[in-house]
Amino acid sequence: MTDGCARKYSRVSFLLMLAVLVTGCMQFVLEPASQDKWAAMPVATDNAAIKHIETEMLVNIRANGFNSDPAVNGGMGGLLVNWRYGSHPLQANINGTGETDADSGSAVRHDPLTDLRYIHNLWSYKVEYPADDRFESEIARYTPIIQREFAHAQNERGWLYDTFMDIYALSHDMFYRSAAFSLAQGYARAYHESIGSIFKLNSANPRGTYRVDLTLEAGCALVEAGTQFGSPEWVREGMNTINFVYNHAYIRQYHTFPSQMGEVVQPDGSANPQQSFYYGQTAQNGRVIGSQVRMGNLSQMVISLLEAYRVTRKQDFLNKATDLLDPLAVSNNALGMWDSVRGGYFYGVRFTGHSPSQPGAMIVDRQRKEVGRQAIMLQAFHLANIMTNNKYKDMEKRMLDVTLKHLYVAAIHGVPYILNADWSFQRFRNGTVDDMVTTEAMGAVQESLFSLRG
């Protein structure tokens, strides 16, 4: 569930250049634009409101978010996954059953990526508001935690490269630059020269699988790292990986990508020219529907392409990014994911076919909305606006409005993971209300809001 991160683009880009020099579902029915009731609603642009929300979430996390369980980071601790704001004693790390991990007998859960988002936002706040030192103690507390968690960093998530480089530009701490370099080394090691891309092979999937978003992001990260650290080989491998994903996973009819692909190679080990959507089961994520398109995945792919364009200035990266963004704009809404009545994006789209070349019918999940990862679209539109002379100005305003009015829930001083389509709370399997704030969702919303200063 973890996926998405923001950048302070103009200021951070300048610092970075200096640093580099130094070293239930229903069938989709397209609604006409004339029915877009959201267009008439006012758009919030109050910078004071943005700062208030950023600060409220940081205060909430500082007060409630630390998990001191000795099983977390060898006793150093880290962030809780979620908690119910205002509960006494604090109800935290509640799973899908509605019970805490401890009550249900589950192992202690901890996601290091939420710690990384948190330190990213702490540094963003420090740079944005240098006279406000109220979170200095949190930077001091979480810096050694991050250093433990990401020493010799290895992770398949390509977007982490940009996150580490951004924190480096904010903090000037060489640890983050080294972590970014280590990530790029890992992507290069995962590259299969025989087919020209990154994918996974195991006994359960002897013909290979890959998550499309992570593979594309890793390709972009290799291009960026190769450019910034002077490795033409990384650039070549990154470009090959990106081209491989577009040649095999891109759904041309809808200008989008599915979540996961299978049958990557043929029995002789060569690339399969007709790869299929992957369907299966994983211990971490349960049932995998490879034909599904999710907002968080799309938004992060757009940002990775835009970051690759920012670093290389190769027009093709910008063209690819805007090609993915255009179907998500209200004026197009080709995937039917924008909710023209209540605003924001539905959870996702599922194709009924077998492969990108034969995607079949399109079904929109109109019953729910991812919250934090949806906010990454605000960041994506903002960065695209910087690079396209405000082509997506309307969508940036709409997503800011959604973020301030719906994604952030004032009553709980934070952001839940998922809501019903009408922005109401869902319920856990035991019937209790799922009104938990989650560190992943809050981190993604804060990063997107901080990115607007660029």
Number of C-alpha atoms within 10 A of each C-alpha: 11 16 22 31 28 30 30 24 21 15 13 19 18 11 17 22 13 12 17 14 10 7 9 7 14 11 13 17 12 12 14 12 13 8 10 17 13 16 16 7 10 10 18 17 12 10 12 9 12 18 16 11 22 23 17 15 23 23 16 15 24 15 9 18 21 15 20 14 14 11 14 19 16 10 11 16 18 23 27 27 24 27 23 20 18 12 9 7 7 12 15 23 23 22 18 13 14 18 19 18 17 14 9 12 9 11 9 16 16 19 16 19 20 23 23 26 26 27 22 27 28 22 22 24 22 19 14 15 11 10 8 11 10 9 17 12 10 15 17 11 15 21 15 12 21 20 15 14 16 21 13 16 20 17 16 17 20 25 25 27 27 23 20 23 27 27 27 24 26 22 16 15 11 15 20 24 22 18 22 26 23 19 27 30 17 18 24 21 11 15 22 14 13 9 17 19 26 30 22 16 13 9 7 8 14 16 21 21 24 22 21 26 26 23 26 30 30 34 34 31 31 33 30 27 26 20 17 19 15 12 14 14 14 24 22 15 25 31 19 20 28 24 16 20 22 17 15 21 24 18 17 13 10 15 15 21 26 27 23 23 26 25 20 26 20 15 11 8 13 12 19 17 12 16 22 24 23 25 14 12 11 8 6 7 8 9 11 14 18 25 26 21 22 22 23 23 23 25 26 26 28 29 29 27 25 26 26 27 22 18 15 14 12 12 12 12 21 21 14 17 23 21 15 19 22 17 19 23 19 22 13 15 19 17 21 25 26 23 20 20 12 15 22 28 26 24 26 24 23 23 21 15 15 15 23 25 16 13 20 14 11 20 19 22 23 23 15 21 25 23 31 29 32 31 32 32 29 28 31 27 26 29 27 24 17 15 14 13 9 15 16 21 15 16 21 24 18 21 25 25 20 22 27 20 14 19 29 25 17 14 10 18 21 28 30 27 23 25 23 17 21 16 18 13 17 17 16 16 13 10 10 12 12 21 24 22 27 25 29 29 31 31 31 28 34 33 28 29 26 23 23 20 15 14
